[in-house]
Amino acid sequence: MENVKRHWLHCVLAGLAVLLIAIFLMPKFPTDSAGIEPGYGSPIIAFEMARSVADLHAVFGTPDDPERARRIAMMDDGNIWDFPFMIAYGLFIALFLRAAGKATGNTIWYLLAMLGIVAGAADAIENNILLGLTADIEGAPDIGLLAYPVWTKFLSIMITGVAGGIVIATQGRHFWRILGVVAAASALLTLPAFYDPATYGALLTLGVTICWVIMLIFAITRWRQAAA
């Protein structure tokens, strides 16, 4: 029991770090753009989904846009501070599923925990490409490679979110069954964005946020129960 408690505690600490860093990061990224589709929800999602110089112009503006330099500076600031965030959420995912594996003895959760590390690593690769793009928007270096780490990240987050929902739904009372289904369904909101990010991109942030909050609440509850 002591060992399980320690595993859930590690998960809780990582989850709280995710929450605090996310709050710190929110004002770092630009909230306006030069004309992205409203379905993206925020410029950072549109930037991650950019596939051409025209897409970059929609986020930051053309060279004669007086707001372009400010948007680039804010995006760079956000992406630099995003590195601690990706470490925190990668650990949170991995530690949640590791704790689930420890509590249940089911090795599948240990295997899926590795996808948390994959998500964080893909995010780091993505960030390096994004920083290269803001340094040379017109040349758009490596923009053709951007989709690979972006969708590796989101696919890993989606799979682990569904896994987290299953853990919650199968280890608690009726209340947790409902929340587990909500968490898994929220993680699956990634799927419409795969199909049409310009229309459904905002669902990525919404779905991940709901899923991770439920996972954190569950982890706190399990830690407190183990500590009692």
Secondary structure, DSSP 8 states (H G I E B T S, - for coil): -HHHHHHHHHHHHHHHHHHHHHHHHTTTS-S--SS--GGG-SHHHHHHT--SHHHHHHHH--TT-TTHHHHHHHHHHHHHHHHHHHHHHHHHHHHHHHHHHHHH--HHHHHHHHHHHHHHHHHHHHHHHHHHHHH-TTT-TTGGGTHHHHHHHHHHHHHHHHHHHHHHHHSS-HHHHHHHHHHHHHHTTHHHHHH-HHHHTHHHHHHHHHHHHHHHHHHHHHHHHHH-
